[in-house]
Amino acid sequence: MEIRIVVTALLVVLLNGCAGMADGMSQLAGIGVVEEEKSTFDGATIIKMSPAFLYREGAWLGVPVKLGARWTSKAPDHVAMILFYGSSTASGSSAYVNFSGLDINVDGRISEHKSAGMTSHDSSGYNTVARTIYTESQNAVVIPFDMLEQMLAAKDTRLRIHTSKGYEDVQFSIERIPGGQSTAILHFKDFLSRVKAVRGKKAAQ
């Protein structure tokens, strides 16, 4: 019995260590980073979260699409969900996708949301050493702010991301990929907390 307790404790420590290391690496790589800034144009407070990993069961390393967010105090009742796809190719032609929408399933209640406009495409220069071109595809879907709150509070939130390659289903409520890597929901909790703090200050003024 005592041996089993010791083994269990060691496993918990090991997993926590792996999770902590993975989170640290993500921060260094700019994944799921929440930042606050002041607009020099209209004085708005902007809170943004860089795209973070998504996951569904069976996808050991997660799915290729990442999810981020952007909120501004000039439109406090809405939030832009940033859809991001990064790829690389060793050929002369770059690999991109177009995002057309996002379906949100919150404990069985499904809503559909169209992308805000055209998907933007970008690429780095050709890396002569790796013989690789790195490409990025990005678009946004605007949803009500209270829907984001529901997504985070729900027992089971699932997403269907529509792209030019079909669609990608993810289990948003799962917090970590096997191996310890955090998923977007953990970073969204920080994002939500930061936005609520700003909204609270604005309401008190």
C-alpha positions in Angstrom: 0.0 0.0 0.0 2.8 2.4 1.0 4.7 1.6 -2.2 1.6 2.3 -4.3 1.2 5.7 -2.6 4.9 6.6 -3.2 4.7 5.5 -6.9 1.5 7.6 -7.3 3.2 10.6 -5.7 6.2 10.3 -8.0 4.0 10.1 -11.1 2.1 13.3 -10.0 5.4 15.1 -9.5 6.7 13.9 -12.9 3.6 14.9 -14.7 3.6 18.3 -13.0 7.2 18.8 -14.0 6.5 17.9 -17.6 3.5 20.3 -17.6 5.6 23.1 -16.1 8.4 22.6 -18.6 5.9 22.5 -21.6 4.2 25.7 -20.3 7.6 27.4 -20.0 8.5 26.4 -23.6 5.2 27.7 -24.9 5.7 31.1 -23.3 9.2 31.4 -24.8 7.7 30.5 -28.2 5.0 33.1 -27.8 2.2 30.5 -27.7 -0.9 31.5 -25.6 0.7 34.7 -24.3 -1.9 37.2 -22.9 -0.9 40.9 -23.3 -2.5 44.2 -22.5 -1.8 47.4 -24.5 -3.2 50.9 -25.0 -4.2 52.0 -28.4 -2.3 55.1 -29.5 -5.1 55.9 -31.9 -8.2 56.0 -29.8 -7.0 55.2 -26.3 -8.8 51.9 -26.2 -7.5 49.1 -23.9 -6.7 46.0 -26.0 -6.2 42.6 -24.5 -4.9 39.9 -26.8 -3.9 36.3 -26.6 -1.6 34.7 -29.1 -2.8 31.5 -30.7 -2.5 28.4 -28.6 -2.8 24.7 -29.1 -6.1 22.8 -29.6 -6.8 19.1 -29.0 -9.1 16.2 -29.7 -8.8 12.7 -28.5 -6.6 10.6 -30.8 -4.6 13.6 -32.0 -1.4 12.9 -30.0 0.3 16.2 -30.8 -2.9 18.2 -31.0 -4.5 19.6 -34.2 -2.8 21.9 -36.8 -5.1 24.9 -36.1 -4.4 27.1 -33.1 -6.9 29.5 -31.4 -6.2 33.0 -30.0 -8.3 36.0 -29.1 -8.5 39.8 -29.2 -10.7 42.2 -27.1 -11.0 46.0 -27.1 -12.7 48.3 -24.6 -14.3 50.1 -27.6 -16.4 46.9 -28.3 -16.6 45.4 -24.8 -19.5 43.0 -25.5 -17.7 41.1 -28.2 -14.4 39.2 -28.6 -12.6 38.2 -31.8 -11.6 34.5 -31.9 -8.3 34.3 -33.9 -8.0 31.2 -36.1 -4.4 30.4 -37.0 -2.7 27.8 -39.2 1.0 27.6 -39.5 2.8 25.3 -41.9 6.1 24.7 -43.6 7.0 23.3 -47.0 10.2 22.2 -48.6 9.0 23.0 -52.0 8.6 26.3 -53.8 4.9 26.5 -53.2 3.6 27.6 -49.8 0.8 25.7 -48.0 -2.1 27.9 -46.8 -5.7 27.4 -45.7 -8.7 29.7 -45.7 -11.0 29.9 -42.7 -14.7 30.3 -43.3 -16.3 29.9 -39.9 -16.5 28.4 -36.4 -19.2 26.3 -34.8 -19.4 26.3 -31.0 -21.0 23.4 -29.1 -21.5 24.4 -25.4 -23.0 21.4 -23.5 -25.0 20.4 -26.6 -26.1 24.0 -27.6 -24.6 24.7 -31.0 -24.2 28.1 -32.6 -22.6 29.0 -36.0 -20.3 31.9 -36.6 -18.9 33.1 -39.9 -15.4 34.5 -40.4 -15.1 38.3 -40.3 -13.5 38.6 -43.7 -10.8 37.2 -46.0 -8.1 35.0 -44.5 -4.7 36.7 -44.4 -1.7 34.8 -45.7 1.9 35.4 -44.9 5.2 33.6 -45.3 8.8 33.9 -44.3 11.6 34.0 -46.9 13.1 30.7 -48.2 15.4 29.1 -45.6 18.3 27.9 -47.7 19.7 25.8 -44.9 16.5 23.9 -44.0 15.2 24.4 -47.6 11.8 25.4 -46.1 9.2 28.2 -46.4 7.2 28.8 -43.3 3.6 30.0 -43.9 0.8 31.4 -41.8 -2.9 31.7 -42.4 -5.1 33.8 -40.1 -8.7 35.0 -39.8 -11.1 36.0 -37.1 -14.6 35.1 -35.9 -16.4 37.6 -33.7 -18.6 36.2 -30.9 -20.5 37.7 -28.0 -18.3 38.1 -24.9 -20.8 36.1 -22.8 -20.5 33.2 -25.1 -16.8 33.0 -24.3 -17.7 33.0 -20.7 -20.1 30.1 -21.3 -17.4 28.2 -23.3 -15.1 28.4 -20.3 -17.7 27.6 -17.7 -19.3 24.6 -19.5 -18.6 21.0 -18.7 -18.1 20.1 -22.3 -17.3 22.7 -25.1 -16.4 21.5 -28.6 -15.4 23.5 -31.7 -15.7 22.8 -35.4 -13.4 25.0 -37.4 -14.3 25.3 -41.1 -11.4 25.6 -43.5 -10.8 25.2 -47.2 -9.5 21.7 -46.4 -12.7 20.7 -44.7 -13.2 21.1 -41.0 -11.3 20.4 -37.8 -13.2 19.2 -34.7 -11.6 19.9 -31.3 -12.5 19.3 -27.7 -12.0 22.8 -26.2 -12.6 21.7 -22.6 -9.6 19.4 -22.5 -6.9 21.4 -20.7 -3.8 19.4 -21.6 -2.5 17.3 -24.5 -1.0 13.9 -23.4 2.5 14.7 -22.3 1.5 17.8 -20.5 1.3 20.6 -23.1 -1.4 23.1 -22.2 -4.2 23.8 -24.6 -6.0 27.1 -25.4 -8.6 26.9 -22.7 -6.0 27.4 -19.9 -4.7 30.6 -21.6 -8.3 31.7 -22.3 -9.0 31.6 -18.5 -6.1 34.1 -18.0 -7.5 36.2 -21.0 -11.0 36.2 -19.5 -9.7 37.3 -16.1 -7.8 40.2 -17.6 -10.7 41.4 -19.7 -13.1 41.2 -16.7 -10.7 43.3 -14.7 -10.7 46.0 -17.3 -14.5 45.8 -17.8 -14.9 46.2 -14.0 -12.7 49.3 -13.9 -14.7 50.8 -16.8 -18.0 50.1 -15.1 -16.7 51.7 -11.9 -15.7 55.0 -13.6 
